[in-house]
Amino acid sequence: MNGTLKTAVLAILRPLVRYLIGQGWTYGALAEALKMVYVAEASQHYGEADGRTLTDSRVSLLTGIHRKEVKRLRLLLEEHGERPMLRHGANIAAQVVAAWVSMADYADPAGQPQPLPLRSEVSPSFEGLARRVKADMRPRAILDELSRVGVAQEQEGVVRLLRAAYISDLPEDQVAFLGENVGDHLRSAVHNLEGGEPFLERALYFDALPAAVLEEARPELYRMGERLLREAHQRLNAAESSEGPQRRLRLGVYYYEEDAAAEPTEEPAAEDEPHA
């Protein structure tokens, strides 16, 4: 299986490496980051599988990283943590938008998010929405963030949602979302490889659709994805409770398209049979 696994790893890494090159990351920078990942994953998932104490030497044996480096990296992980943290303001703003587009109390008769008074004691309001999602930020600060990125607009005390999703224009937010979303997608896929009850991990694939078809269908495909996420939020938000064991969930939708590969104009040369 090593050949197949290598091909899959290369396919996963290629778009990431292309982006890193554009950001000035050399191979050495990525290699340094990968060392930290190896140490973190070995420590968390493999170190005590056979009952042995998780020493630096044990982690070194599992990862192939020198013991002194393992010690240095473990100290860094203890100091800084392992997961990138989404900026607090971006996280809260995203939660407010998700609630606004999915909760019936904040929708008009057609099911679309309705304009909200900034504050009101008798009807749904933006401040009430912020309290509903248990935001630990002032509603005005949340509104300022949504206005800054063009997601919401306030006029004469009424707040209108301009886009159905919070998308930050700050590079650090975009990179944090990348780590969270793609990271959980990979965790789902790897979980399915390891066996057990499988998680949802599916994709629809076409390799030769006319470009005009996609130009027409793309907006509707986006709406279908947004509808799925909105309905899922409605279903789960209604059941939210602080009682009993807690679990973390992420349900994602993604879309990608590019020009189809050109058909070969000549017969490819015959390949050698693989050696046994």
Short mmCIF file of the C-alpha atoms (twelve columns), coordinates in Angstrom:
data_MODEL
# 
_entry.id   MODEL 
# 
loop_
_atom_site.group_PDB 
_atom_site.id 
_atom_site.type_symbol 
_atom_site.label_atom_id 
_atom_site.label_alt_id 
_atom_site.label_comp_id 
_atom_site.label_asym_id 
_atom_site.label_seq_id 
_atom_site.Cartn_x 
_atom_site.Cartn_y 
_atom_site.Cartn_z 
_atom_site.pdbx_PDB_model_num 
ATOM 1   C CA . MET A 1   0.000   0.000  0.000   1 
ATOM 2   C CA . ASN A 2   3.008   2.322  0.316   1 
ATOM 3   C CA . GLY A 3   2.892   3.402  -3.330  1 
ATOM 4   C CA . THR A 4   -0.807  4.261  -3.161  1 
ATOM 5   C CA . LEU A 5   -0.338  6.090  0.144   1 
ATOM 6   C CA . LYS A 6   2.555   8.098  -1.271  1 
ATOM 7   C CA . THR A 7   0.437   9.141  -4.261  1 
ATOM 8   C CA . ALA A 8   -2.377  10.255 -1.937  1 
ATOM 9   C CA . VAL A 9   0.014   12.213 0.302   1 
ATOM 10  C CA . LEU A 10  1.488   14.017 -2.704  1 
ATOM 11  C CA . ALA A 11  -1.999  14.923 -3.945  1 
ATOM 12  C CA . ILE A 12  -2.856  16.366 -0.513  1 
ATOM 13  C CA . LEU A 13  0.371   18.324 -0.179  1 
ATOM 14  C CA . ARG A 14  0.659   19.833 -3.671  1 
ATOM 15  C CA . PRO A 15  -1.869  22.703 -3.311  1 
ATOM 16  C CA . LEU A 16  -0.573  23.453 0.184   1 
ATOM 17  C CA . VAL A 17  3.063   23.535 -0.960  1 
ATOM 18  C CA . ARG A 18  2.146   25.771 -3.905  1 
ATOM 19  C CA . TYR A 19  0.597   28.254 -1.469  1 
ATOM 20  C CA . LEU A 20  3.560   28.016 0.939   1 
ATOM 21  C CA . ILE A 21  6.020   28.786 -1.849  1 
ATOM 22  C CA . GLY A 22  4.007   31.914 -2.627  1 
ATOM 23  C CA . GLN A 23  4.225   32.885 1.056   1 
ATOM 24  C CA . GLY A 24  8.015   32.522 1.078   1 
ATOM 25  C CA . TRP A 25  8.131   29.202 2.891   1 
ATOM 26  C CA . THR A 26  11.089  27.090 1.811   1 
ATOM 27  C CA . TYR A 27  11.350  23.330 2.139   1 
ATOM 28  C CA . GLY A 28  13.297  23.827 5.354   1 
ATOM 29  C CA . ALA A 29  10.459  25.803 6.960   1 
ATOM 30  C CA . LEU A 30  7.924   23.085 6.147   1 
ATOM 31  C CA . ALA A 31  10.318  20.361 7.318   1 
ATOM 32  C CA . GLU A 32  10.676  22.142 10.677  1 
ATOM 33  C CA . ALA A 33  6.892   22.342 11.017  1 
ATOM 34  C CA . LEU A 34  6.516   18.670 10.118  1 
ATOM 35  C CA . LYS A 35  8.937   17.681 12.869  1 
ATOM 36  C CA . MET A 36  6.650   19.337 15.400  1 
ATOM 37  C CA . VAL A 37  3.630   17.529 13.941  1 
ATOM 38  C CA . TYR A 38  5.397   14.168 14.134  1 
ATOM 39  C CA . VAL A 39  6.294   14.709 17.781  1 
ATOM 40  C CA . ALA A 40  2.780   15.897 18.688  1 
ATOM 41  C CA . GLU A 41  1.001   13.006 16.968  1 
ATOM 42  C CA . ALA A 42  3.383   10.364 18.282  1 
ATOM 43  C CA . SER A 43  2.996   11.747 21.795  1 
ATOM 44  C CA . GLN A 44  -0.790  11.865 21.635  1 
ATOM 45  C CA . HIS A 45  -1.649  8.670  19.752  1 
ATOM 46  C CA . TYR A 46  1.211   6.194  19.872  1 
ATOM 47  C CA . GLY A 47  3.395   6.852  22.899  1 
ATOM 48  C CA . GLU A 48  1.687   4.579  25.424  1 
ATOM 49  C CA . ALA A 49  -0.078  2.104  23.140  1 
ATOM 50  C CA . ASP A 50  2.016   -0.773 24.482  1 
ATOM 51  C CA . GLY A 51  2.100   0.409  28.090  1 
ATOM 52  C CA . ARG A 52  5.594   1.850  27.998  1 
ATOM 53  C CA . THR A 53  6.444   5.237  29.488  1 
ATOM 54  C CA . LEU A 54  6.408   8.052  26.940  1 
ATOM 55  C CA . THR A 55  10.054  9.102  27.038  1 
ATOM 56  C CA . ASP A 56  11.892  11.326 24.567  1 
ATOM 57  C CA . SER A 57  13.754  8.232  23.384  1 
ATOM 58  C CA . ARG A 58  10.460  6.446  22.725  1 
ATOM 59  C CA . VAL A 59  9.138   9.375  20.671  1 
ATOM 60  C CA . SER A 60  12.475  9.514  18.824  1 
ATOM 61  C CA . LEU A 61  12.120  5.835  17.923  1 
ATOM 62  C CA . LEU A 62  8.577   6.341  16.638  1 
ATOM 63  C CA . THR A 63  9.360   9.434  14.558  1 
ATOM 64  C CA . GLY A 64  12.981  9.126  13.464  1 
ATOM 65  C CA . ILE A 65  13.711  12.561 14.970  1 
ATOM 66  C CA . HIS A 66  16.816  12.957 17.123  1 
ATOM 67  C CA . ARG A 67  16.121  12.706 20.879  1 
ATOM 68  C CA . LYS A 68  17.480  16.195 21.622  1 
ATOM 69  C CA . GLU A 69  15.172  17.641 18.968  1 
ATOM 70  C CA . VAL A 70  12.250  15.713 20.430  1 
ATOM 71  C CA . LYS A 71  12.903  17.250 23.835  1 
ATOM 72  C CA . ARG A 72  13.052  20.774 22.364  1 
ATOM 73  C CA . LEU A 73  9.883   20.299 20.339  1 
ATOM 74  C CA . ARG A 74  7.923   18.812 23.241  1 
ATOM 75  C CA . LEU A 75  8.779   21.853 25.332  1 
ATOM 76  C CA . LEU A 76  7.576   24.140 22.521  1 
ATOM 77  C CA . LEU A 77  4.312   22.207 22.268  1 
ATOM 78  C CA . GLU A 78  3.742   22.474 25.997  1 
ATOM 79  C CA . GLU A 79  4.358   26.220 25.848  1 
ATOM 80  C CA . HIS A 80  2.365   27.154 22.735  1 
ATOM 81  C CA . GLY A 81  -0.146  24.339 22.234  1 
ATOM 82  C CA . GLU A 82  -0.764  22.258 19.146  1 
ATOM 83  C CA . ARG A 83  -3.801  23.746 17.368  1 
ATOM 84  C CA . PRO A 84  -4.037  27.139 15.663  1 
ATOM 85  C CA . MET A 85  -6.603  29.318 17.371  1 
ATOM 86  C CA . LEU A 86  -9.137  31.276 15.342  1 
ATOM 87  C CA . ARG A 87  -9.186  34.934 16.367  1 
ATOM 88  C CA . HIS A 88  -11.848 35.362 19.047  1 
ATOM 89  C CA . GLY A 89  -13.701 38.153 17.245  1 
ATOM 90  C CA . ALA A 90  -13.867 36.137 14.022  1 
ATOM 91  C CA . ASN A 91  -15.141 33.053 15.827  1 
ATOM 92  C CA . ILE A 92  -17.935 34.970 17.575  1 
ATOM 93  C CA . ALA A 93  -18.905 36.835 14.390  1 
ATOM 94  C CA . ALA A 94  -19.178 33.552 12.477  1 
ATOM 95  C CA . GLN A 95  -21.427 32.081 15.189  1 
ATOM 96  C CA . VAL A 96  -23.728 35.120 15.105  1 
ATOM 97  C CA . VAL A 97  -24.121 34.934 11.306  1 
ATOM 98  C CA . ALA A 98  -24.765 31.164 11.433  1 
ATOM 99  C CA . ALA A 99  -27.529 31.691 13.992  1 
ATOM 100 C CA . TRP A 100 -29.039 34.607 12.071  1 
ATOM 101 C CA . VAL A 101 -29.392 32.647 8.828   1 
ATOM 102 C CA . SER A 102 -30.692 29.441 10.439  1 
ATOM 103 C CA . MET A 103 -32.903 30.270 13.421  1 
ATOM 104 C CA . ALA A 104 -36.617 30.711 12.687  1 
ATOM 105 C CA . ASP A 105 -36.981 33.604 15.167  1 
ATOM 106 C CA . TYR A 106 -34.765 35.763 12.962  1 
ATOM 107 C CA . ALA A 107 -36.271 34.832 9.572   1 
ATOM 108 C CA . ASP A 108 -38.967 36.517 7.489   1 
ATOM 109 C CA . PRO A 109 -42.032 34.605 6.157   1 
ATOM 110 C CA . ALA A 110 -39.949 33.412 3.178   1 
ATOM 111 C CA . GLY A 111 -37.366 31.895 5.526   1 
ATOM 112 C CA . GLN A 112 -34.689 34.491 4.789   1 
ATOM 113 C CA . PRO A 113 -32.771 36.336 7.543   1 
ATOM 114 C CA . GLN A 114 -34.748 39.488 8.306   1 
ATOM 115 C CA . PRO A 115 -33.381 42.930 9.200   1 
ATOM 116 C CA . LEU A 116 -33.088 43.326 12.975  1 
ATOM 117 C CA . PRO A 117 -33.356 46.397 15.169  1 
ATOM 118 C CA . LEU A 118 -30.112 46.916 16.998  1 
ATOM 119 C CA . ARG A 119 -31.967 46.611 20.307  1 
ATOM 120 C CA . SER A 120 -35.566 45.863 21.233  1 
ATOM 121 C CA . GLU A 121 -37.418 44.597 24.290  1 
ATOM 122 C CA . VAL A 122 -40.447 43.260 22.383  1 
ATOM 123 C CA . SER A 123 -39.076 41.714 19.156  1 
ATOM 124 C CA . PRO A 124 -35.999 39.865 17.923  1 
ATOM 125 C CA . SER A 125 -32.997 42.179 17.833  1 
ATOM 126 C CA . PHE A 126 -29.311 42.072 17.011  1 
ATOM 127 C CA . GLU A 127 -28.391 42.433 20.669  1 
ATOM 128 C CA . GLY A 128 -30.789 39.592 21.510  1 
ATOM 129 C CA . LEU A 129 -29.145 37.459 18.811  1 
ATOM 130 C CA . ALA A 130 -25.725 38.077 20.347  1 
ATOM 131 C CA . ARG A 131 -27.070 36.985 23.734  1 
ATOM 132 C CA . ARG A 132 -28.701 33.944 22.132  1 
ATOM 133 C CA . VAL A 133 -25.368 32.595 20.934  1 
ATOM 134 C CA . LYS A 134 -23.821 33.359 24.343  1 
ATOM 135 C CA . ALA A 135 -21.328 35.786 22.800  1 
ATOM 136 C CA . ASP A 136 -18.814 37.075 25.327  1 
ATOM 137 C CA . MET A 137 -18.276 40.257 23.293  1 
ATOM 138 C CA . ARG A 138 -20.290 43.462 23.272  1 
ATOM 139 C CA . PRO A 139 -22.934 43.397 20.487  1 
ATOM 140 C CA . ARG A 140 -21.515 46.672 19.142  1 
ATOM 141 C CA . ALA A 141 -18.060 45.116 18.777  1 
ATOM 142 C CA . ILE A 142 -19.578 42.158 16.905  1 
ATOM 143 C CA . LEU A 143 -21.521 44.503 14.624  1 
ATOM 144 C CA . ASP A 144 -18.383 46.545 13.950  1 
ATOM 145 C CA . GLU A 145 -16.577 43.354 12.882  1 
ATOM 146 C CA . LEU A 146 -19.435 42.280 10.598  1 
ATOM 147 C CA . SER A 147 -19.628 45.759 9.079   1 
ATOM 148 C CA . ARG A 148 -15.867 45.876 8.539   1 
ATOM 149 C CA . VAL A 149 -15.893 42.744 6.356   1 
ATOM 150 C CA . GLY A 150 -19.112 43.692 4.537   1 
ATOM 151 C CA . VAL A 151 -21.332 40.982 6.045   1 
ATOM 152 C CA . ALA A 152 -23.797 43.304 7.798   1 
ATOM 153 C CA . GLN A 153 -24.794 46.957 7.654   1 
ATOM 154 C CA . GLU A 154 -26.524 49.231 10.178  1 
ATOM 155 C CA . GLN A 155 -28.716 52.102 9.071   1 
ATOM 156 C CA . GLU A 156 -30.882 54.157 11.431  1 
ATOM 157 C CA . GLY A 157 -30.781 51.521 14.163  1 
ATOM 158 C CA . VAL A 158 -31.614 48.576 11.887  1 
ATOM 159 C CA . VAL A 159 -29.051 45.881 11.054  1 
ATOM 160 C CA . ARG A 160 -29.249 44.043 7.719   1 
ATOM 161 C CA . LEU A 161 -27.352 40.906 6.772   1 
ATOM 162 C CA . LEU A 162 -25.653 41.379 3.394   1 
ATOM 163 C CA . ARG A 163 -24.079 37.924 3.019   1 
ATOM 164 C CA . ALA A 164 -25.171 34.522 4.311   1 
ATOM 165 C CA . ALA A 165 -21.740 33.624 5.682   1 
ATOM 166 C CA . TYR A 166 -18.980 35.338 7.634   1 
ATOM 167 C CA . ILE A 167 -15.825 35.533 5.513   1 
ATOM 168 C CA . SER A 168 -12.976 37.515 7.002   1 
ATOM 169 C CA . ASP A 169 -10.589 39.506 4.820   1 
ATOM 170 C CA . LEU A 170 -7.744  39.189 7.343   1 
ATOM 171 C CA . PRO A 171 -5.061  36.714 6.219   1 
ATOM 172 C CA . GLU A 172 -4.614  35.349 9.756   1 
ATOM 173 C CA . ASP A 173 -8.351  34.534 9.964   1 
ATOM 174 C CA . GLN A 174 -8.350  32.890 6.536   1 
ATOM 175 C CA . VAL A 175 -5.350  30.743 7.421   1 
ATOM 176 C CA . ALA A 176 -6.914  29.758 10.758  1 
ATOM 177 C CA . PHE A 177 -10.114 28.713 8.956   1 
ATOM 178 C CA . LEU A 178 -7.963  26.704 6.536   1 
ATOM 179 C CA . GLY A 179 -6.327  24.817 9.383   1 
ATOM 180 C CA . GLU A 180 -9.607  24.142 11.179  1 
ATOM 181 C CA . ASN A 181 -11.685 23.116 8.151   1 
ATOM 182 C CA . VAL A 182 -9.134  21.112 6.182   1 
ATOM 183 C CA . GLY A 183 -7.716  19.639 9.384   1 
ATOM 184 C CA . ASP A 184 -11.095 18.224 10.418  1 
ATOM 185 C CA . HIS A 185 -11.778 17.005 6.862   1 
ATOM 186 C CA . LEU A 186 -8.540  15.020 6.989   1 
ATOM 187 C CA . ARG A 187 -9.324  13.728 10.489  1 
ATOM 188 C CA . SER A 188 -12.631 12.416 9.154   1 
ATOM 189 C CA . ALA A 189 -10.964 10.719 6.183   1 
ATOM 190 C CA . VAL A 190 -8.189  9.183  8.307   1 
ATOM 191 C CA . HIS A 191 -10.759 7.957  10.846  1 
ATOM 192 C CA . ASN A 192 -12.509 6.123  8.013   1 
ATOM 193 C CA . LEU A 193 -9.218  4.563  6.883   1 
ATOM 194 C CA . GLU A 194 -8.587  3.272  10.396  1 
ATOM 195 C CA . GLY A 195 -11.921 1.454  10.611  1 
ATOM 196 C CA . GLY A 196 -14.819 1.705  13.003  1 
ATOM 197 C CA . GLU A 197 -18.109 3.505  12.435  1 
ATOM 198 C CA . PRO A 198 -17.428 5.702  9.371   1 
ATOM 199 C CA . PHE A 199 -17.969 9.450  9.285   1 
ATOM 200 C CA . LEU A 200 -19.684 11.146 6.349   1 
ATOM 201 C CA . GLU A 201 -16.980 11.791 3.739   1 
ATOM 202 C CA . ARG A 202 -18.339 11.928 0.200   1 
ATOM 203 C CA . ALA A 203 -17.779 13.922 -2.980  1 
ATOM 204 C CA . LEU A 204 -19.530 14.328 -6.320  1 
ATOM 205 C CA . TYR A 205 -17.134 14.191 -9.278  1 
ATOM 206 C CA . PHE A 206 -17.385 14.983 -13.005 1 
ATOM 207 C CA . ASP A 207 -14.349 15.292 -15.268 1 
ATOM 208 C CA . ALA A 208 -15.822 16.563 -18.561 1 
ATOM 209 C CA . LEU A 209 -18.730 18.936 -18.001 1 
ATOM 210 C CA . PRO A 210 -19.261 21.752 -20.519 1 
ATOM 211 C CA . ALA A 211 -18.103 25.053 -19.034 1 
ATOM 212 C CA . ALA A 212 -21.470 26.654 -19.834 1 
ATOM 213 C CA . VAL A 213 -23.243 24.057 -17.693 1 
ATOM 214 C CA . LEU A 214 -21.161 24.983 -14.660 1 
ATOM 215 C CA . GLU A 215 -21.624 28.703 -15.233 1 
ATOM 216 C CA . GLU A 216 -25.374 28.117 -14.997 1 
ATOM 217 C CA . ALA A 217 -25.358 25.519 -12.215 1 
ATOM 218 C CA . ARG A 218 -22.695 26.995 -9.890  1 
ATOM 219 C CA . PRO A 219 -24.970 29.522 -8.088  1 
ATOM 220 C CA . GLU A 220 -27.575 26.843 -7.407  1 
ATOM 221 C CA . LEU A 221 -24.930 24.398 -6.162  1 
ATOM 222 C CA . TYR A 222 -23.734 27.066 -3.729  1 
ATOM 223 C CA . ARG A 223 -27.299 27.617 -2.526  1 
ATOM 224 C CA . MET A 224 -27.751 23.869 -2.025  1 
ATOM 225 C CA . GLY A 225 -24.637 23.760 0.159   1 
ATOM 226 C CA . GLU A 226 -25.763 26.769 2.192   1 
ATOM 227 C CA . ARG A 227 -29.193 25.198 2.656   1 
ATOM 228 C CA . LEU A 228 -27.655 21.993 4.029   1 
ATOM 229 C CA . LEU A 229 -25.554 23.909 6.563   1 
ATOM 230 C CA . ARG A 230 -28.482 26.130 7.574   1 
ATOM 231 C CA . GLU A 231 -30.787 23.142 8.159   1 
ATOM 232 C CA . ALA A 232 -28.076 21.295 10.088  1 
ATOM 233 C CA . HIS A 233 -27.561 24.346 12.306  1 
ATOM 234 C CA . GLN A 234 -31.314 24.537 12.983  1 
ATOM 235 C CA . ARG A 235 -31.433 20.862 13.927  1 
ATOM 236 C CA . LEU A 236 -28.420 20.925 16.243  1 
ATOM 237 C CA . ASN A 237 -28.856 24.363 17.781  1 
ATOM 238 C CA . ALA A 238 -32.298 23.375 19.076  1 
ATOM 239 C CA . ALA A 239 -30.744 20.409 20.902  1 
ATOM 240 C CA . GLU A 240 -27.789 22.292 22.402  1 
ATOM 241 C CA . SER A 241 -27.332 21.646 26.113  1 
ATOM 242 C CA . SER A 242 -24.581 21.971 28.694  1 
ATOM 243 C CA . GLU A 243 -25.648 18.757 30.438  1 
ATOM 244 C CA . GLY A 244 -24.004 15.374 29.923  1 
ATOM 245 C CA . PRO A 245 -20.877 14.476 27.921  1 
ATOM 246 C CA . GLN A 246 -19.923 17.018 25.253  1 
ATOM 247 C CA . ARG A 247 -18.604 16.352 21.735  1 
ATOM 248 C CA . ARG A 248 -17.158 18.579 19.028  1 
ATOM 249 C CA . LEU A 249 -18.583 18.474 15.484  1 
ATOM 250 C CA . ARG A 250 -17.785 20.084 12.150  1 
ATOM 251 C CA . LEU A 251 -19.917 19.578 9.042   1 
ATOM 252 C CA . GLY A 252 -18.395 21.060 5.902   1 
ATOM 253 C CA . VAL A 253 -19.226 21.630 2.248   1 
ATOM 254 C CA . TYR A 254 -16.646 22.465 -0.402  1 
ATOM 255 C CA . TYR A 255 -16.627 23.107 -4.132  1 
ATOM 256 C CA . TYR A 256 -13.784 23.068 -6.646  1 
ATOM 257 C CA . GLU A 257 -13.529 23.287 -10.424 1 
ATOM 258 C CA . GLU A 258 -10.784 23.700 -13.001 1 
ATOM 259 C CA . ASP A 259 -10.244 23.189 -16.723 1 
ATOM 260 C CA . ALA A 260 -10.426 19.546 -17.745 1 
ATOM 261 C CA . ALA A 261 -7.165  17.910 -18.760 1 
ATOM 262 C CA . ALA A 262 -6.592  17.969 -22.513 1 
ATOM 263 C CA . GLU A 263 -7.107  14.676 -24.282 1 
ATOM 264 C CA . PRO A 264 -3.820  13.097 -25.470 1 
ATOM 265 C CA . THR A 265 -3.261  13.499 -29.215 1 
ATOM 266 C CA . GLU A 266 -1.019  10.457 -29.561 1 
ATOM 267 C CA . GLU A 267 -1.124  6.954  -28.183 1 
ATOM 268 C CA . PRO A 268 0.935   6.848  -24.974 1 
ATOM 269 C CA . ALA A 269 4.007   4.667  -25.004 1 
ATOM 270 C CA . ALA A 270 3.506   1.246  -23.442 1 
ATOM 271 C CA . GLU A 271 4.617   1.100  -19.827 1 
ATOM 272 C CA . ASP A 272 6.706   -1.672 -18.408 1 
ATOM 273 C CA . GLU A 273 4.872   -4.230 -16.339 1 
ATOM 274 C CA . PRO A 274 5.462   -3.668 -12.616 1 
ATOM 275 C CA . HIS A 275 8.066   -5.915 -11.081 1 
ATOM 276 C CA . ALA A 276 6.941   -8.451 -8.515  1 
# 
